[in-house]
Amino acid sequence: MGPDTARRAGLVSAQLLGLALTRYLLRLPAVAALTPDEIETAYAPAIAGVLGLG
């Protein structure tokens, strides 16, 4: 674990909470209509980048 582990975990959490907010609470049609595979395709590069894997 590096010195910025907590920061990276917080950023990933913020991304996923934003997805949950727009998909399940706000029910924005463009986000609610996404399949799990589409979400994975869209989010994987961003999360990998935040984690330093990309």
N, C-alpha and C positions, 0 to 999 in steps of 0.2 A: 504494500500500500504506500502510495506516495503522499506528499504533503498536501496535495489538493484533492484527495479522495472525497472528503466531505462536500467540497464545492461541486465536484462532478456528480456525486450522488444527488445533490440538491437540484442540479440542472436537469438531470434525467427525470427526477420526480416531478419537476415543474412541467416538463413536456408531457408526461403521461397524465398528470392531473388536468392539464389543459385539454387533452384529447377526451378524457372522461367527461369533463364539464360540457364541452361542445357536443359530444355525441349523446350523452344520456340525460343531462339536465336541460340544456338549451335546445337540444334536438335539432340542430342545424341540418337541414336536409342533405346538403352536400357531404357532411361528415357522417351523419346517421346512416346513409346509404352505402358507405364503404364496407367491403367485405373484410374479414380478418386478414386475408392475404394482401389486399390493397393497403391496409394499415401497416402491415409489416414491411411491405415494399417501400412505402413512403417514410416510415419512421426509422428503419434500420440504419440507413446511412447517417442520419442526424445523431442518433444515440451512439453509434459506433464512434462518430467524430468527437462527441463530448467525452466519451470514455477513453479516447486516445487510441482507438483501435483502427481508425480509418485513415 
